[in-house]
Amino acid sequence: MNTATAIQGSKEGHAQRTAFFVPNGTIEALKWLALALMTLDHVNKYLLHDKLAGAFALGRLAMPIFAFVLAYNLARPGALEKGVYPRVVLRLLLVGVIASVPFMALGGLAAGWWPLNILFLLALATASIWLIEKRTNASQSAAFFLFLVGGAFVEFWWFGLGFCLAAWWYCKTRSRAALLVWVFAAASLYTVNRNLWALVSIPLILAAPLVEIGMPRLRNVFYVYYPAHLAVLLLISTVLGIRM
């Protein structure tokens, strides 16, 4: 490869990066960290009745990290043109419906179903970003409607949805305004969590570009793991006679 070709390839590679760039292996590591924290939180909630010290606080990092990983991937250049958004929305909704069976059976939900699980939150965030990216008056209005109405039905409500959108905005622009909104959105999760542990996710994520982890991407692991781990927790709680 000659020098000109190498320079051109480097420029093209840089053009494919988000404004806030994190190595792919590190993004994958963040996803696995979120999976571990979510599992710890759910074991503590459904099997131990919140008796494991520190587990609830650490569990408040899971959703923000998942939301960031999704937002980061949606912010990658060409996501709209490649048809990423409809594929992700469909996948999240499909697996969200499957996961709803053990999620609702585990109990602790108002009227037996509310709020809908985190996959519906992520699907709603993806659909909203998709509409924003279309950049028409109708799509912007539809995105606002989805945020306003849909946020009432999903886990973490409008606060979690706002976190997703702010993370995407920051990944796209790396602007100070986006960062401030993102931090505010993390702080607003106090309304749901009754603590400010979600804020810890921000410096953790901002430090991610400094660490390159050679972890291969397993594309569908979260979609399989989420309903599967809920089903296992339901089975264990049923055998042990544990109820919420």
C-alpha positions in Angstrom: 0.0 0.0 0.0 1.5 3.4 -1.0 1.5 6.5 1.3 -1.4 8.2 -0.5 -3.6 5.1 -0.2 -2.8 4.8 3.5 -3.6 8.5 4.1 -6.9 8.1 2.2 -7.8 5.0 4.2 -7.0 6.7 7.4 -9.3 9.7 6.5 -12.1 7.4 5.6 -11.8 5.4 8.8 -11.8 8.7 10.8 -14.9 9.8 8.9 -16.7 6.7 10.0 -16.2 7.6 13.7 -18.7 9.2 16.0 -17.7 12.6 17.4 -17.3 10.9 20.7 -15.2 7.9 19.8 -14.8 4.7 21.9 -13.0 1.6 20.6 -15.3 -1.2 19.6 -13.9 -3.6 22.1 -14.4 -1.1 24.9 -18.0 -0.6 23.9 -18.4 -4.4 24.1 -16.8 -4.4 27.6 -19.2 -1.7 28.7 -22.1 -3.9 27.6 -20.8 -6.9 29.5 -20.3 -4.7 32.6 -24.0 -3.5 32.3 -25.1 -7.2 32.0 -23.2 -8.1 35.2 -24.6 -5.1 37.1 -28.2 -5.8 35.9 -27.9 -9.5 36.9 -26.6 -8.5 40.3 -29.5 -6.0 40.7 -32.1 -8.5 39.6 -30.8 -11.3 41.9 -30.9 -8.9 44.8 -34.4 -7.7 43.9 -36.2 -10.9 43.0 -34.4 -13.5 45.1 -32.9 -11.6 48.1 -35.5 -8.9 48.7 -32.9 -6.1 48.4 -30.9 -7.5 51.3 -27.5 -7.5 49.5 -25.6 -4.4 50.6 -24.6 -2.1 47.7 -26.3 -4.2 45.0 -29.1 -1.7 44.5 -26.7 1.2 44.2 -24.5 -0.6 41.7 -27.5 -1.7 39.8 -28.4 1.9 39.1 -25.5 2.0 36.6 -26.9 -0.8 34.4 -29.6 1.1 32.5 -27.4 4.2 31.8 -24.6 2.1 30.4 -27.0 0.0 28.3 -28.6 3.3 27.1 -25.2 4.7 26.2 -24.1 1.6 24.2 -27.3 1.8 22.2 -27.0 5.5 21.7 -23.4 5.2 20.6 -24.2 2.6 18.0 -27.2 4.6 16.7 -24.9 7.6 16.4 -22.5 5.9 14.1 -22.3 7.6 10.7 -24.6 6.1 8.1 -27.0 4.5 10.6 -30.1 6.1 8.9 -29.0 5.2 5.4 -28.1 1.6 6.3 -31.6 1.1 7.8 -30.3 0.4 11.3 -33.2 2.1 13.1 -36.1 -0.1 11.9 -34.1 -3.3 12.5 -33.2 -2.3 16.0 -36.8 -1.2 16.9 -38.2 -4.4 15.6 -35.7 -6.6 17.4 -36.2 -4.7 20.7 -39.9 -4.9 20.5 -39.9 -8.6 19.6 -37.6 -9.6 22.4 -39.3 -7.1 24.8 -42.6 -9.0 24.2 -40.9 -12.3 24.9 -39.2 -11.0 28.0 -42.5 -9.6 29.3 -43.7 -13.1 30.2 -41.1 -13.7 33.0 -40.8 -10.0 33.8 -44.5 -9.7 34.6 -44.6 -13.1 36.3 -41.9 -12.1 38.7 -44.2 -9.5 40.1 -43.8 -6.1 41.6 -45.5 -4.3 38.8 -48.6 -2.0 39.0 -51.7 -3.7 37.7 -49.5 -6.7 36.9 -47.8 -5.1 33.8 -46.7 -1.4 34.3 -44.2 -0.2 33.5 -43.0 -2.2 30.5 -39.5 -3.6 30.6 -36.3 -1.8 29.6 -36.4 -3.2 26.0 -39.5 -1.1 25.4 -37.6 1.9 26.7 -34.7 1.3 24.3 -37.1 0.7 21.4 -38.9 3.9 22.2 -35.6 5.8 22.3 -34.5 4.3 19.0 -37.8 5.2 17.3 -37.5 8.7 18.6 -34.0 9.1 17.4 -35.0 7.7 14.0 -37.7 10.3 13.7 -35.3 13.1 14.8 -32.8 12.0 12.2 -35.4 12.2 9.4 -35.3 16.0 10.0 -38.8 16.9 8.8 -41.4 18.9 10.7 -43.7 15.9 10.8 -41.0 13.5 12.1 -39.9 16.0 14.8 -43.5 16.4 16.0 -43.9 12.6 16.0 -40.7 12.2 18.0 -42.0 14.7 20.6 -45.3 12.8 20.8 -43.5 9.5 21.3 -41.4 11.0 24.1 -44.4 12.6 25.8 -46.8 9.7 25.6 -44.5 6.7 25.4 -42.4 7.7 28.3 -45.3 7.1 30.6 -45.4 3.4 29.9 -41.8 2.2 30.1 -39.3 1.6 32.8 -37.5 4.7 34.0 -40.2 6.8 32.2 -39.3 10.1 30.6 -36.1 10.4 32.6 -34.6 7.2 31.1 -35.7 8.2 27.7 -34.2 11.6 28.1 -30.9 10.0 29.1 -30.9 7.9 25.9 -31.5 10.9 23.7 -29.0 13.1 25.5 -26.3 10.3 25.2 -27.0 10.0 21.5 -26.8 13.8 21.0 -23.4 13.9 22.8 -22.0 11.0 20.8 -23.1 12.8 17.6 -21.7 16.2 18.5 -19.5 16.1 21.6 -20.9 19.5 22.4 -20.9 21.1 25.8 -24.6 21.7 25.6 -25.2 18.0 24.9 -23.0 17.0 27.8 -24.8 19.3 30.2 -28.2 17.9 29.1 -26.8 14.4 29.5 -25.6 15.1 33.0 -29.0 16.7 33.9 -30.8 13.6 32.5 -28.6 11.3 34.6 -29.4 13.4 37.7 -33.1 13.4 36.9 -33.1 9.6 37.3 -33.1 10.4 41.0 -36.9 10.6 40.6 -36.9 6.9 39.8 -33.9 5.6 41.8 -34.1 7.8 44.8 -30.3 8.1 44.6 -27.8 9.8 42.3 -25.8 6.7 41.4 -26.7 7.1 37.7 -24.4 10.1 37.6 -21.4 7.7 38.2 -22.0 6.3 34.7 -21.0 9.6 33.1 -17.4 9.8 34.2 -17.1 6.0 33.6 -18.3 6.5 30.0 -16.2 9.6 29.4 -13.1 7.7 30.5 -13.9 4.8 28.1 -12.0 6.3 25.1 -8.8 6.1 27.2 -9.0 2.3 27.5 -8.9 0.0 24.5 -10.1 -3.5 25.4 -9.7 -6.3 22.8 -13.1 -7.9 23.3 -14.9 -9.3 20.3 -18.4 -8.2 19.6 -21.2 -10.7 20.2 -24.0 -9.0 18.4 -27.1 -10.6 19.8 -26.0 -11.6 23.3 -28.1 -9.0 25.1 -31.3 -10.0 23.2 -30.8 -13.6 24.3 -29.5 -13.0 27.8 -32.2 -10.5 28.9 -35.3 -12.8 28.6 -33.3 -15.9 29.5 -32.0 -14.5 32.8 -35.5 -13.4 33.8 -36.8 -16.9 33.0 -34.1 -18.4 35.2 -34.9 -16.0 38.1 -38.6 -16.9 37.7 -37.8 -20.6 37.9 -35.6 -20.2 41.0 -38.1 -18.0 42.7 -40.9 -20.4 42.0 -39.0 -23.5 43.2 -38.0 -21.6 46.4 -41.4 -20.1 46.9 -40.1 -16.5 46.8 -42.7 -13.8 46.0 -42.3 -10.1 45.4 
